Amino acid sequence: MPATESDPDLEALGQIQVESIYSASRYEQKVTKAPASASIVTRDEIQKFGYRNLADVLRSIRGFNVSYDRNYAYIGLRGFQRPGDYTTRVLVMVDGHRMNDNLFDSGMLGLESFVDVDMIERVEVVRGPGSVMYGSNAFFGVVNIVTRTGAQLNGAEVSAEAGSFDSAKGRFSYGTKLKNDVEFAVSGTYFTSEGNDKIYYPEFNGYALNSDEETARFLYGRISYHGLSLEGNYYWRDKNIPTASFGTIFNDGREQTHDVRSFAELKYETPAEADLGVTASVSYDDYYYNGLYPYDYGLGFATINRDKLLGQWISPKLDLRKTYWDRVTLMVGGDARLNVTQHRLNYDEDPYFIYNHSTKERNNFGGFAQVDVAALENLDVIGGVSYDYFEDVGESVTPRGGVMWQAAKNSTLKFLYGQAFRAPNNYELEGPQLAGGHLKPETVHTYEIVADQYFLKNYRASVSLYHMDVDDMITQIPANVPNYNFALVNGLEAKGIGAETEFEARSSHGILARASYAVQRATQGGLELSNSPRHMVKTGLVLPVWPEKIFSGMEVQYTSAARTLQGGKARDFVILNWNLFARDLLPGLEASAGVYNLLDEHYGYPGAADHAQQVIAQDGRSFRVKVTYHF
Amino acid sequence: MFTALWTTAGAELDANQVKARYLVNFMKYVTWPEEGKAPTNAFTIVVQDSANLKNALDEVVRGKNFQGLPIRTVHTMTAHEFGNARMIFTRETNREKVSALLSSLPKRALTIGEGPSFLAHGGMIEFNIFEGKVRFNVNLPALRQAGFSVDPKLLVAAQEVRK
C-alpha cells in the first residue's frame, strides 16, 4: 500500500467518545441529554491510571470524597459524609442492580466494593437526587458499576498482581459470544493482603501489630441470549481491624468483620430500539455479616462480642418506556423489596448476654412515572414523580424536574430540581427510639445548574452550581432508653452549597488531560459538618510513552482540611499517584507498575464516634505491579 | 500548531450518529464497480434492524446527492428487502443468518456490519467499539472480489485491514 496521508474526518470520527449513560434515567441516553450532572470512568482510564479498586476510581471523580477507616470505605459526595454512615446516602448498583443491603442500606464494603475492578467496563456516576427512579438511598448520588460482557472479554484472561503490604491478587476470567448468540462471562478473583503490620496510634500510645489483614474473593457470572440474561455475583471479605473501634481491646489482633454479599438476577430487556421498551427482572439478594469484637470487662479475660446479621430479599422490577410522536418519551415503572430475612443478633459469648435480637421483616414497594419532552429541537423538558411505601415508616412522594437546553451547537445548559429520600434502615428502626417516637424518611431538595461546553472540538469544560436542603436527617440525641444512652430521632437539618468545575482534553494520540475543582460547604446550624473538606482539586494526565503501547498515567489530588467529629482538624493533603501501563508489547500481554502516594504524604480521614482516633491515619507510599495475559 | 494536534474528540455525538458519518465517508473512499450497474433513480442505502441508525443517517444525507442520484435510505427488519441497494448495513450478528444474508444480497452492494465476526463471514466493513469509540475493520479481499477499489486513506483510518 502506498504511503498516504490520513484523512482528518475519518480519524476524528474514530476519536469520538460515544459513551451513553444509563443511570440518570434508567435507560441509555447521551450524557448531554441526561437530567443530571454525570461522569463516566472507562476501563481504559482504569488501566492507564492503574486504579486498584473502586475507591481509587471514585476518588478521581470531581466532588467525590472516599474515606477509609481501615475496615470499610465510605463514599462522600458534595461535602456530605456523615461519620458512621455506611454509605447509606449514595445508591450503588452493579449493572443497574441495587447493592445497598436490607439491614444497613450500605452501598460500599471494602475499598473494592462488590466487583473486582478488572471486571469493570465503566463506572457511571450521577450526582444529585435519584429517588424518583431508584427510591431510597439515591440521596446525594448514584454510582452504577457496569461489568464487562462476554463479547468484551472475548477469550480467556489470567491476571496476577503483587504490591506493598504483601498484597497479592489473582484472577481468571473467560467470556465469549457464541455463534448461536449466547453470550457468557465468568470470573473469579482471590485477593490477600497482610496490611500494614505496624501502625502507631498515639491515642493508645502504642502500635497495632499484625492486625490489618484482608482477604477477599469475588465470583461473577453472566449468561445472556438476546434480551434475556441471568447474572450472579458473590463477594466475600474478611478484614482485621487495627483501630480498636467501638472501645475494643487495643492491639488484640482479633477484632474482625466478615461480610458476604451476593445476588442473582434474571432480567429481560427489549432491544434499545423497540417501540415499547420493556425491562423486567426478578432478583434474589443475600447479605451476611459477622463481626467479632474483643472487650475487656475487667473479668481477667477478654469477652468476645458477636454482631451477626443476615439479610435475604427478593426484588421484582418492571419498567416500560414508549416514545410518542418522536418527541415525548414516557417511562413508568415499579419495584418492591420483599424481605425474606432481616435478622440481627448482638451478644457477648462469655458471660453470655444478648444486647439486641431482632427478626422483624418490613417490606417496601414503589412506582414512578417520568416524561421527557423534546419541546424544541434544542430543548428537552423532563418531569417525574415517584411514590414509595415502607412498612412501619410510611410513604414518600418525590418529584423531579429539569430543562436541558442546547444553547448553541457545543453548549448545553441544564436546570435541575429534584427531591430524594432515605427511609430509616433496619438498624435504625430496631435501634433505640424515644417512647412514642416514629422515624420517618429523610429528604433532600436539590437545585442545580449544569453547563457543558465543548470547544475546538476536543476540549470539554463543565461547571455545576448546586444548593441542597436536607430535612429530618436521622441523628442520635442523648436519652435514657433501655440498654442505650441515646435515641435516634429525625432531628437534623443541613444545607449544602457548592460549585464544581472540570476541564478535559483528549487527543488522537492518546493524550488525556483533565482537571477539576470542587468547592463545597455543608453546614448544620451554620457550623461546617465534620468530614467535609471545603476544597478538592483533582488532576489527571495520560501521556503515551510509546504510541498505542505504553502509557504514563499520573494523578495529583488535593483535599483541604476537614473538621473532625470532636471539633479538631484532619489536615489537608496532596496525593500523587503514577502508573505505567503497557499493552500488546507481546500479543495478548498487558503489564503495569504503579506507585501510590508517591510523595509519602502523612494524612488521614476523620474518624467516627466509634473511634478513639480523631483522625484515621492512611498508608504512605505503596506500589503495585501487575501482569495480565489474554488468550 | 498545538491545536492541530487535537482532533474531534468529545464532540457530543452518539454511536449511531458516528456510524452514520462513517457510512457517508465510506461512500467517498470506495469506488463502485461500473460493470453490472443496474439503472436506478436513487442511490439506496438499506439499514437492517436499526431504526436509530437510519434516523441518524437521514440527518446527514437529507437532500444530498451521490453519483448524480438522490440518496434514499430504507429501514427494514427482514433480510429480504434489499432490492437494488448500493450500500447495506446490518445489525445481524448470528453466523448462519449473516452468511445467508450476504449470499442473498444484490451484486455490487457495499456491505457493512458489526460484531466480532462480520468480516469472517465475508462482510466488507465491520464496526466495533474500542475504548468507548467507534472504529472499523476492512476486509480487502471481499471488497476487491466484488469489484470495489478502495482509497488508501480508508485503510489508514481502519483499525485492522484483512489482506
Interface residues (C-beta under 8 A of the other chain):
Chain A: M1 P2 T4 E5 S6 D7 P8 D9 L10 E11 A12 L13 G14 Q15 I16 Q17 V18 E19 S20 K30 V31 T32 T42 R43 D44 R122 A151 N154 K177 K179 N180 D181 A272 E273 N410 T412 Y454 L456 K457 N458 Y459 R460 E504 A505 R506 S507 S508 H509
Chain B: T3 L5 W6 T7 T8 A9 G10 A11 E12 L13 D14 A15 V18 R21 Y22 N25 Y29 D49 S50 A51 N52 T93 N94 R95 E96 G115 P116 I129 E131 G132 K133 V134 R135 P152 K153 L154 L155 V156 A157 Q159
